[in-house]
Amino acid sequence: CEDASIRVWALDGSHQRRRKTRENTLQEARSSTAEAGDATTLLGHKGGWPIFDLDFCRDGRHLLSCGGDGTIRLWDTGSLGPIGNPYTKQQKRSGPSNRRGADFSEIQGTALCVYRGHAAGTPVWTCRFAPSGYYFASGGMDHSVRIWSTDRIAPLRVCIGHTESVGKVAWHPNCNYVFSGSDDRT
């Protein structure tokens, strides 16, 4: 996305959003997946850089994102607010259905933490939660894999050995091993 946002789509039609009515009150409206714009929007990645990977924690509420701005972000998708404060902003959608300015998408979610540990100015291509949900791994253009815990802003371990960008990381189900794939064909 040009706006470096994440959109969370409710495929079962259960996504609740608010619309302003003519009386300027808020009323709950059940969205339909047939409608364009039936999404929650998470904002936080900077500079218009793309978001390269997303991974949900096993609790179904916390989300990791990583992108071209060199950061990894931990989101609480059940809370409101872009940077830790309760916040809701409605944006007009563009297009033919917005002639009267009645259609809005809601910006929600809380960025709980921003992790910076890969080399400055390099994108982070991939991020994955461990099956336990407490740890996660990331890989980036700086040729490294980093192991993190959700309660610390610095990586716990840096795994060096690739000679090119790391594009994929995966956890073994027992959480004792991390696998990585790189442009160096290893």
N, C-alpha and C positions, 0 to 999 in steps of 0.2 A: 504494500500500500504506500502511496505517496505520503500519507500522513503518519507513517510508522505506527499504525494502530493494529490491535488484535481484535477480531470480531468473533464472538462466541455465539453460534447459531443453535437454536433450540429446534431439533428435528422432530420432536413429538408435539410441537405446537403449544407447549406449556409455558413458554417464555412470557413473563408478565412485563408489560411496559406501561408507562403513563402517557396520557395525551391531554393536552390542554383543551378544554371544551370552550364553547363560546362564552360561557359564564365565568371564564377564567378560574375554574376550579380543576383539581386533578381527579381523574377517575381511572380506576383500574380497567384495563382492556386486555382481553386475551388475544394474543397475536395468532395469526395463521402463518404456517410455513410457506403458504403460497404468496404471501406478501413479501415484496422486496424490502430489505431493511429490518427484518425481524431478527435483530442481533443486539447483544450487549457489546459495547466498545470499550477496550482497555487502552489507555494512552500512557506513554511513559518513555518509550525509546526515542532518542533525540536525533535531530538533524535530518529527518526524512530517510534515514537509512532503512533498508528492508529488514524484516524479521525473518530469520532463516529457519528456526526450529522452535517447536512447542512440545511440552510434555506435561500431562496431568499426573499429579500424585495419586496414589491409590485411594486416598480419602475422597477423591472426586471434587474437591474444593480448591486445592492449591495447584497453581499452574506455573511452570517455568517457561520463560521465553529468552531467546538469545538473538542477537542481530549484528548488523553492520556497524553499530555504534560501539562495539567492543564490550558490551555489558550483558549480564545475565540478570533477569528480574524474576523475583518470586512474587506471585500475585495471589491474593485472596479473592476468588471470584464471587464469593458470597457477600462481600462487604461493598460499601459504596465509597467512591472517592479515588482520584487518580494517584495521589501521593500520601496516603495515610489518613486523610481527613474525610469525614462523611461528605459526599459531594455528588450531586447529580446535575448534569447539564444536558439539555436537549438541543440537538442540532437539526436544522432543516435538511431534509434530503433533497437533492436536486433531481430533476426529471419531470416528466409530464404529470405524474400523480401529485406534484407539489404546487399546483396552480394557486391554491388558496393558502399555502403554508401550513397545512394541517398535519402533514406526516413528519414524524420526528424519529430519530434513533437516539437511544439513551446511552450516555457515557457512564460506565460504572466500573467497579472493581477497585481494589486497593493494592498498590505496589508496596509490599511489605519490606522488601529489601532490594538493593541494587548491588550486585557483585561485580567487582572489577579486579582482575588478576591476570588476565592474558596481556600480552604485550600491547602497549598503547598504540592506538591507531590501527589495530588489526581486528577484523571481524571474528566473532565467535559463531561457528557454523552449526554446532550441535550441542544439545544438552539433554540429559536423561536422568530421571529419578531412579534411585535404587529401589528394588522391590520393598524394602523396609520403609521408604518414604522419608527418611531422615537425611540421607546422603544423596548427592547427585554428582554427575560427572559432566565435563564439558570438553569440547575440542575446538581448536581454532586455527587460524592462518599462521599463528606463531609456532606451529609444528608440535604443540604440546597437548597433553590430556591433563586436566586438573580435576582433583577430587575435592568436593566441598561438603560442608554440613550446613543445614539451613539456619543454624544459630550463630554462624561465624561469617564475617565478611571477607576473610582471606582464605585462600585454598588450604586444605589440610595437607595435600600432597600434589606435587607436580611430576608428571611422568614424561620424561624426555626420551626420544629414540627415533622418532620419525624425522625424515629429511624434507618432507613437504607438508602441506596443509592437512589437518585432521578433519575429515568430513563426517565421521560417524563414530558414536560410542554406544556401547550396550553393556548391561549388567548381567552377570550370571544370576540365576534365581536364588542362590544361597548368599548373595551379596559379597562374596569373597574375591571375585574376579571382575575386572573391567576389560572389555574388548574394545579395540579401536581400529578404524579403517582410515587410510590416508591416501592422498594423491601419489605417494611414493610406491603405491601398489603393494603395501604390506598391511 
